[in-house]
Every structure is written in C-alpha cells, then in structure tokens.
Amino acid sequence: MAELVYEQYQEHVVNPAQIMNHFTDEEEHREVAGLFHTKIKELTTVKEQEKALMETVVRVKSHSIEEATRHLDATDISGLQRLMDAKRKLQDLQKLHISIN
C-alpha cells in the first residue's frame, strides 16, 4: 500500500478509492480503508501537519514491511534481501523532511 500511495503522491494525486481497489481480500480492504479514514485531531500549524504526514507515511511503510515479512517464504533469499533494503529505505525516509506548501 505504501508504494501505491507514494506513486500517486509523486503524480500529485492520491486517490484512496483507487488504492483500495488493489486489495481484494476483505480483511486487507477493511484495513486499508481504516488507514484512510483514521481521524486525527485538528492540526493547526504547518509543522503539525508535516509531522502527522511523516508519521503516517512511516506507519504505512512499516506495516507494509511487516506484512511482507509475515508472508515471506523462509527459503526466499531474494525476498529477504528486498525486505532488508526496504527497512534501510524506511530508516532513510525517517530522516527526510516532508514540506507542505
């Protein structure tokens, strides 16, 4: 899911319905819907909005990595390498600053 959000973000259009259509399993669909419909307190400053956006992106990406880890075949060395790379990228992502204009 994180990859889909990021791809759409790069195109300057994030469409939750289109992303949710990628998930056909009822439980996954419900979980994705929950991520998009989570209510947060009113964010009054740009700094609060930027922090909330960063936390959300990191949470989505972390969840994606956790799900991939749970479904990884123990003999899939290539899959393990991809997960390790994703974890490194997540660490790098946490060092970035998201700016809302």
Buried (B, 14 or more C-beta within 10 A) or exposed (E): BBEBBBEBEEEEEBEBEEBBEEBEEEEBBEBBBEBBEEEEEEBEEEEBBBEBBBEBBBEBBBBBBEEEEEEEEEEEEEBBEBBEEBBEEBEEBEEEEBEEE
